[in-house]
């Protein structure tokens, strides 16, 4: 294994709470403000969005992890104050903005959460401690979740009079179903490791001390499979919800034809 490459933007990104390391086909993105329980801000979101835009095309798997006792305590509480975060729009300013400006601002925030679903990547979240609100939604952006046995998920937006707007509602509903997703969001209750694995929210739960190793083992297993086969399979599975049975069968045939021709060296 080669040494992780240095991220040229490390000083700025780390100031905003994000570290990027690239080790061949694996990228590791770390939330790195443990003293603040990795509370999220627009600056962190811009840093995460920039990581997604700047990943080398050689990267196949992205591991999202966090330093400290909590994955992320959610939004920086300063965003709820009248003063807000210096240099960022406060909630009061956002509320007073026009429809177009407000929509564009939230869309910009969502970019940090949406790129993890890209078809050319498989993304894994390694989650410990609290993953609240924006932290919960960031884990939902990933394809797979490995959790520590002390994990506590919660969607607190509704309790604050808001809605989850950082791309988390669709994957949560896909994972656990409408009724359970509504109950989790509307009550804001905690979901622990045992329940998370039972309802399909987490793929695997392990002791906290084993979380990083378990996530890296999963990344290695994914990297052992041929890249194009993984990309085709991910596309098939992601699209399955929007197709009926016969349409899915047809999609499988088309994808397999591409794979056979590629393996035979006669693909496009």
Secondary structure, DSSP 8 states (H G I E B T S, - for coil): ----B--TTHHHHHHTTEEEEEETTEEEEEE--GGGTT-B-HHHHHHHHHHHHH--TT--EEEEEE-SS-SB--B-GGGGSSS-STTS--HHHHHHS-HHHHHHHHHHHHHHHHGGG-TT-EEEEEE-SEEETHHHHHHHTSSEEEEETT-EEE--TGGGT----SSHHHHHHHHH-HHHHHHHHHH---EEHHHHHHTTS-SEEE-GGGHHHHHHHHHHHHHHS-HHHHHHHHHHHHHGGGS-HHHHHHHHHHHHHHHHHHHTT---
